[in-house]
Amino acid sequence: MKPMLAGLAAVLFLTIPALADAPVATLTADGRGTEMVVPDIAVVTIGVESRGRTASAALAANSTDLTRAIGAIRAAGVADKDIGTSGFGIDPVYAEQKEGETNTPPAIIGYQVSNSVTVTIRDIAKSGGILDAVVNAGANQVNGISFDVSDPKAAHEAALKAAIAEALAKGELMADAAGVKLVRVLSVSTAQGGGPRPVFVSMALKAAPTAPVMPGQQSLDATAAISWEIAPK
């Protein structure tokens, strides 16, 4: 009898780990939360393109116009830390080739200098007036405007809570429909989205009535996914 008992004990010992390694039934639900915010910051790229017979002449004209434009930006109350060079280039300007001249290099007839600055406007109500001022001062390019929120923390947290709440509600609904019960949470993952919305505008070539700048509303989004261990009811 003793050998039989020893053999049974060995079988039981071997089967316990196997049961422990059995796969756990799970259920996963996801959720999405959105919080609407009104942007309070505008970011705009302003530039000057200038041409001259020589590179130095084009550069001198460009520097003069851009210096005036930056002066107008500063005069509107924008701090130097919110004004940064974002692009600079000097390129030759070639003569237009006539028919039959394709085998000869085109002649250089001048140079073009491009220089741009990215400006962060923290008082969004001043955006239209600043655009008008820089155009009057000599800027001839406005490449685009984007909007942002100076303090998005509270909105992101609200969106995250809404995403988790939706995932919890969906998980309970799915478990009830499937005839199972939620035993315990195995994992929770989250992600945040949303951000500045670019708005492209035409090149400004001359002064005009004050340009309306309306940021509207933007959505700050969050997603969540929750996994549970489940068991039969």
N, C-alpha and C positions, 0 to 999 in steps of 0.2 A: 504493500500500500504506500509505503514511503516514496518509492520511485514515482508512482503515479501522482502523488501530491506535489512532488518537486517539479514534475513536468507541467502540471496545471499552473503552478506559480510562475513558471517561466513564460507560459502563454499569456497570462494576465499582465505580466511585466512588459511584454513586448507590445501588447495592444493598447496600453494606456498612452504612450507617446503618439501612436497612430491616431487616436481619437483627438488628442490635443492639437494635432496638425491639420485636422479637418478644416476645409475652407469655411469661412464665415459668410453667411448670406448678408448682402448689403443693399442699401438703397441710396441713391444720390439725387439731390434736387438742387436746382440753381435758381438764383434770383437776380433781379436788376433794380437798382434805385437811381432816380434822377432828381437833382435839385436845380431849380432855375435860379440864375443869378444875373444881376445887371453889372456889366463890366465897368470899372472905374479907371482903367489905364488904357491909353492908346499908344501903339508903337508904329511909327511911320518912318520910311526910308526916303530921304530927300537928297537929290543929286543935282549936279551941274555938269553939263557937257559943253565944251568950248573948242573952237577950231582956230588955227592960226597958220601963217605961212611957215613958221618954224615951231619946233617943239617948245622952245622957251617962250615964244609969244603965246602959244595956246595955254601953256602952264600958267603964265602970268595972268591972263584973262580969267582962267578958271579959278585961280587962287583969290583974285579980287572978288569975283561973284560969290564964291563959297564963303569967304570971310564975312561978306555982308549978310549972307543968309544965316550963318551961325550967330552973328550979332543980333539979328532979329529974333532968333530962337531964345537967346539968352535974355533979351529985353522982355520977352514974354514970361520970364520967370522960370525957365527950365535950367536946372543945375548942370554944371559941366559933367558930372558923373553920369548923367542921362543922355549925353551926346557922344557918340563913338563912330569913328571912321569905319565904314563897312565895305568900301570898294574904291580902288584907284587904278587907273590905267592910262597909258600913252600909246596911241596907235597911229601909224601913218595913214594918210588919206591918199588914195590912188586915183589917177585920172581915168575916166571911162574909156575903155578900149573900143576902137572903131573896128568895123568889119575888115578882116584881113590882117589885123595886128596881133593875132593871138599868139604868134611865135615870139613876140618881143615882150619883155617885162613891162608892165604899166609904170608910167612915171609917177613919182611921189609929188603931189601938189600941195601938201600941207600935213598937219598933224591934228589929232583929236585927243583931248584930255578929258577923262571922265573921273569924277570924284563924288562919293556919296557918303552920307552920315545917317546912322540910325538913331532916331530920337524917341525917348520914352517920355510921354506926356502924362504926368500924374494927376493933372486936373483936366479931365476929359472934355469939360465944357470949353476949354481954350483951344481945342484941336482945330476947329475951322478957322479961327482967327490966326493961328500960327501958320497954317498952310497958306493963307492969303499973304501974310507978312513975308514969308520966305520967297514966294513967287515974285512979289514986288521988289524984293531985295536982289533977285537975280537967279534963283533956282529955276531950272526948267524941267525937272523930272520929279515925279512922285510915283514911286514904284508900287506902293501898296500900304494898306493899313491893317493892323491886327489889333485885337482887343484882349485884355486880360483882367484878372481880378487880383487886387493887391493882397487880400487875405482870404484865400479859398478854404482854409482849414474847416471852419464851421459847416460850410456847404458840403465839403467832401465827407465829413463825418455823418451828416444827415443822409446823404446818398448811400453811404455804407450801411447805416442802420436799416434803411429801407430795403436794401438788397438782401441783407440777412433775414429780415422779417419775412420777405417774400419767399426766400428759400425754405424757411421753417414752415410756413403755411403750406407750401407746395408739398413738402415732405410728408406732413401729416395727412394731407389730402390723398397723396399717392398711396401711402401705407393703408389708409382706410379702404380705398378702392380695391387694393390688392388683397385685403383680408389678412394683413400682417400687423405687427406692432413694432414701434421703434424702441429698441433696447437701450442703445447709448450712441453718442456722437463719436465717430471715429476720426473725422478730419473736417476742418473748415478752411477754405481758401478764399481770398478776396483779391480784387484788382480795381484800380481806379482809372478812369478815362476822362475825356473832355479836356478842353484847353482853349487857347486863343483861336479865334476864327479869322482867317485872312479875308480881306476885302480888297479887291483890286480896283484901282481907279485909273482913269486916263491920265496921260502926261499933261501936266499943267504948263502951258506955254505963255500965258499972259494973265494979268490980274483979272479977277472976276468978283462978283458979289460973294460975300462970305460963304464958304463951302459948308453945307450942313453935314455934320458928322454925328450919326445916330448909332450907338452901339447895340441897341435893342437888348435882347436877353440871350444868354447862353446856358447850355446845360452842362452840369458837372455830373458825370456818371460813375457808378460803381457796380461791380458784379460780385456775386458770392456763390460758392458751391459747398454744400454740406453733405457728408456721407454718414450714414447710420448703420449700425448692426441691427438686423431685423430678425424677428422670430415669429412663428405662427401664433395667432391669437388663441 
